[in-house]
Amino acid sequence: MFIHIFFIFSNFGLGGIQRKITDIVNVLNQGKYLHIYPHIIIRSKSRYSFKKLIKNPNVFIHISLSKNIVCFIAYMVYLIWKYKPRTMVPYLQHALLYTVIAKILSLNTKIRIVSNQDNILSFENRSPYTTKILPQWLITIINYFPIKIITPTKYIKSDLIKNYNIKSDKIVVISNWTIGSTSVFKKTIDCIYCGRFSRQKRLDLLLQVFTEVKKTLPEFKALLIGDGKEKNSLRTAIIKNALQKNVHMLPPTHSISTYLTQSKLFILTSEFEGLPMSLLEAMAVKTVPVILEYPGVYEYIHHKTTGYIEKTPYDMGKRVEYLLKNDKKRDMIGKHAYQDVFRKYNVHLITKTLSYL
């Protein structure tokens, strides 16, 4: 008997969630899962796709012909009627809303919903981080429908309980993971950032860090990989701060791991995060994380053991300077980060996730 499982995305771009679902689908290519057919359902076209990353011949990729919400929901209803999935797995709250509506309209009461909330919802669901703010009462209602809600951290779980009255026993914490290459090459990039160029990421603070580093290390090199609404303002700020020779920007790529292996430090100045996949991938190749403190970060970074958590951009700048000058210390922390990732954040977490689907 073949089992169909839907993975649903409302807004799709290259990032941690894409790599996360790619890992899940590739694991489904193993013998004991060959009876499961994964379907990836995307609301609108993107210049990036799963096709280069997914090695499962049984995967179906469905892209709605229209970004219009009504059309997308109608398309989901059609797919439900056609494939009769056992489980639907929406990522983030807007996808959950559309999934709930599609399930109701399809009249299929047997479908299970297992939702994923990868970010701190009370932070994410507000201006300027989203233009479509969902009211608290609506979030509470739609989260009644999933049989389970998977989050990567305890902090995200507590946020859902406190702010949206979701029952604790409905939420299961399964950390993100990395199963990428463990090869480590010569590290020629001093600092790297991978992710969206958005307000949440506070890249203005990142440039403050780099400006501080340049005072002591005028030849240091940083690489920023990503895209987003802040791209043009970021490029302007790089010029304004005279960092053109130090900071290089690249568009999103499926080969992020290649750049991470060549980087000494992974830098993050976000206002909030869930558990970034790129962070774990960096640690897996002994790239040392230096992070501006945000809620929940202490769950997965041990300050001065597997990375560094700093209070201000100035402190981050000084930490970066110190680590770039001290190869021995950087190598030791990188080794601890590597060991921690492969002890805690490995492929067994994918198996655990699949057990709920």
N, C-alpha and C positions, 0 to 999 in steps of 0.2 A: 504494500500500500504506500503510495507516494503522499508525502505531506508537504504542503505549500506554506511558506512563512513570508510575510510581507515586512519589509523594512522601509519606513516612510520618512521622507525629508520634505519639509516645506521650503526652507531656504537652504540651498546647497552650494558649497564652495569647497575648495581644497583646504583641508585642515585636519584636526585631530579626529573628529567624528568620522570622516571619510576613511582614515587609516584604521580606525577602530573597527568599523563595519567590514572593511576589506579583510582584516585578520579573521573575523568571525566567519565570513563566507569562505575563505580559503581553508579554514579548519573543517568546514562542512564537506570539503572534498575528500575527507578521509573515509575509509571503508565503512565504519559503523554509521556514518551519517549520509550515505549515498542515496537513501530513500527520501531525504529532505531536499526540496527544491526552494532555494532562496530567491525572492523577488525584491529588487530595489526599485522603489517608486519615488520619482523626483518631480517636484512641482514645475520646474522650468529648466530649460537648457542651460548648460554651463560650458565654458571652454575646457573644463576639466572633466574627466570621466573615470569610471571604475575600470574601464576595459583593459587598460595597460597593467593594472594592479591585480585584478582578479584572475585566478587560474582555475576556477571551478567551471567546468563545461556545462553544468546544469543551472547556472545562474541566469535569471531573467532581469533585464534592465528596462524599466518603463519610464518614459519621460512624457509628461502631459504636453499636449499640443498648445495649451494656453496657460499662462500664469494666473489667469483669473481664478479666484477662489472657488466660485460656483462651478466652473468648468473642471477644476482639479478634483473637487469632491465628486462630481458626476463621473469623472474618469475612474476614481477609486471605487465607486459603486459598481461600475462596469467590470473592473478587475476582480472584485469580490464575487460577483455573479459567475464570472468565467472560471476562476480557479478555486473558489471556496477554501480560502486559507484557514489553517488551524489557529494561527496566531498572527497578530499584527503588532509591529514594534515601531511606534513613532518616536522620533528623536526631537526633544524639546517641546514646549507647550503649544505652539501654534500647530505643529504636526499632530499633536495629541487631540486638539480641538477638531481638526478636520477628520481625523480618524474616527472619533466618536460619532460625529455627524454621519459619516459614510456608513458606519456600522448600523446605525439606527435606520437610515434610509434603505439599506440593503435588505432589511428584515431578517438578517441572519443572526440569530441569538446565540449560536454555538461558538462564534469567533471569540477568542480570548485576546485581550489587549495587555501587553507588557510594555510599559512606557519607560523611556530613559530621560533622566534629567541630569545633564552633564555640567550644569553651571548653577550658581547661586541664584535662584529664581527671583527672590525679592530685590536683588541688585539688578539683575538683567532686565526685569520687567518694569523699567522706568525710563524716562527721558534722561539723557540723550542716547541711551543704549539701544532703545527700540523706538520705532515710530508707531508701533501697533501695541499699545499697552492693554493687556487683558485685565478686566476688573477682578478683584480678589474673590468675589462670590462665584464668578465663572470658573476660575481656576479650581476652586474647591469642588464645584459640581463635576467638572470633566475628570478630575482625579478620583472620582467615585468609581469610574468605569474600569480602569486597569485592575487586573488581579494582583499585579505587582508593579512597583515603581523602582527601577534600578538607579542608584546614584553612586558616584565614585568615591565620595567622602562622607564622613559622619557629619561634617559641618553642613553640607547640602541637605542631608536628611533632617537635621534639627531645624533648618530653615523652613522646610516644607511643613513640618509638624507645628512649629510656632506661628507661622504667618498664614497658613492655609488650612489648618485644622485637619490635616491628613493623619490617619491612624499610623502609629509607629510600626505595627506588625505588617502593614502593607508595603513598607519601604525596606528594601534590602540594599546593603552597601557592598558593592563589588568594585574594587579599584580598577583603574585602567591598567594597561599592561604594555609590554614591548616584547616582540618576538623577532626583531630585526637582526641584522648582521652584527656580530660582536667584533668584527675586524676593526683595528685601530691603525690609522695611517699617520704620517708625519703631520703634526698640527701647525699649520701655517697661518691660520686665521685666529686673531686674538680674541674677538668677541663675536657672538652670533645671536640674532633674534629671528625666530620663525613664527609667523602668525598673521592675523589680520591687522591691517593698518586702520584701526578704529579707535574711538574715544576711550573705550574700555581699557585699551592696552597702554594708555598714557605714554605714548612715544615721545612727547615733549619732555617728559622726565628722563627718558632714555638718553636723549640728546644732552641733557644737563649732566648726566653721568659721563658721557663721552667728552664733553667740554672740560670737565674736571680732570679726566685721565690725560687729555692732550697736554695739559700744563706740565706734566712730568714726563710723559712718554709721547712726544710729538709725532712719532712715526707709527703709532699703533694702528691696527687695521680692524675694522668692524664690518660685518656683513648683515644686512637686513633683508630677509626673504619674506615676501608677502604682497598683498594688494588690499585695496579698500578705499573708503571715502577719504581717509586722511593722507592718501599718497601724495597729492600735490602739495599740501601744506607741509608735509614732512620733508619733501624735496626742497621747498623754499627755506625751511628752518635749517636744513643742513648747510645751505649756502650762507644764510644769515650768521650762523655760528662758525663759519670758515672751517667746516669739517669735510669739504669735498674730497680731500686727499686721504681722509681717514675712514669715511663711511661710504660703503658701496651698497646699492640696492639691486635686488634681483626679483623678478616676478615669481609667483608660486611655481613649484616644480614637484614632480613625482619623485625626484631624487634628493629629497631633503637630507636623508641619512648620509649621503656622500659628503655634504658640507658639514654636517655635525661631527663626523669622524675627524675632520681636519681642523676643528675649532678647539681652542683652549678653554673658553668660558662661554656659558649659556646665560644670557642676560634677560631678565623679565622685570618690567616695571608696571605691571597691570594693576588696576584698581581692585579687581577681583578675578578669580579663576575657579575652575572646578579642580580637575587634576589633569594638567596638559599632557597630551601624548608626546609632544615634542620634547618636553622636559624629561620624561622617562627615557625617550630615545637618546637624548644627549647624555644622560647619566650612564646609559648602557654602553657608550663608547668612551667613557672616562672623561667626558667634558664636564667641567665643574659648574654647577649652577650658582649664580649670584642673583638674588631675588629681592625686590623691594617688598617689604612685609605687606601681606593682605590676609583677610580672614580665611582660616583653615589651612594655611600653608605649612604650619608646624606638624600636621598629620603625616606628611610625606617627605619633608626635608628636615634633617637633624642638623641644626646650626653648628658649624665648625667641625662637623663629622662627615656628612654627605653633601654638604654645600653651605652656602651662607645666606642668611636672611638679614637684611639691613633696614634701618628705620628711615633713612633719608637718601636722596640722590647723592648728596655729598659723601655720606658714609659708603655708599656703593662704589663711587668713584675711587675712594681711597682703598677699598677692598680689591677692586680690579687692578689698581696699580700694584698693590702688594703681591697679588697672585701672579701677575705677568712678570714680576721681577724674581719670584721665588719658584723655580721649576720643581724643586723637591717637594715643597708644601703642596703645590697644585697637583702633582702626580699622586701624592698620598691621598688627598681628598677625592680625586678622580677614581682611584682604586676603591675607596670605601663606597662611593656612589654606585659604581659598577656592581659591587658585591651586594649592596642593598637592593638594587633593582632586580637582579636575577634570583634573589632569595624571596622577595615579596611580590613582584609584579611580573609574573611569567605566564606561560600559556595555560596553566591550570585555572586561571581566572576566566579564560574563554570558555572552558568546559563548564565552569560554574554558571556562567551566563546562559549557556545553551540549556542547562538543566531547567531553566524557568520558561523556555520557549516551547 
